[in-house]
């Protein structure tokens, strides 16, 4: 896919409404929908705009808030299917995600469903999600989704409160039959601005652990950690993991729980980044390079999404890897490119270096 022409993923924040109050919520979601949300007619028009990218069509991810709190969700999914747009849902685990709704999701032809799990037990997960008993409800939901034949993705945010949970989480995903583990590396936006992120060396340790975890029957992807691709490429080429306390604890825990590698590594390394292969449409129609990058590019109410994505000079600069700092000097700039969201959050410079990456590029001329 030519990422200058079309994204591979379009995220649509269908609503900000959500019954949860997660500690790190990007959207700082609210109990009710906010004013200005795209209407049903405007939502249908957005679907036409996504279809206008042509084939192969981007995958449209209905997210939120909680997409299940959008009353016309399944009408929108049906229309997207009629337009040939593959769809995925990212619902919150609430009483609204019951058995009947899981069956409705499966019958609607949704490609995948993502569910968030931030701890391997209720102590951490429930604290992050802000709802007692939420962990057990989430496990039930995942089992239902897997049993319904859906591709199930579990989303986990790596931060100081959750990092030591990762080995037990990986073992739990094996037991549940989850297909994809998408690991989010914290960016200080929304309610996540008050969370404690890891340092760059610890991020590197987690990436090596995730490569190990990808040998156990599920695909591993990262969000706002494109440097995982550099780590995965190095490990595939025979590189060795670090001899550090955090990596040693995580890798030892993984081996004790699930044994040695059981499958070839399934670590996704497509060279996408915020604004390159990815675009985000907010509840009010504003377009952003990604959900964690609050830099408005225009509104789908005023300009076609295809035009915004292709023609915006800031997105063109991202896709051309016109970076500064270490990212600008890095030999992995195209494969990785750093988190544009974190660079922007840290310095206000969309094209600046990603402070969460530990890699030191070779000096010029070396």
Helices and strands as residue ranges (DSSP letters): E 9-13, H 40-51, E 59-63, G 67-69, H 73-82, E 87-89, H 99-107, E 112-116, H 122-129, H 134-147, E 151-158, G 163-165, H 166-176, E 180-185, G 190-194, H 200-213, E 219-223, H 227-236, H 245-258, E 273-274, E 277-281, E 286-290, E 293-299, H 305-311, H 313-319, H 325-329, H 340-347
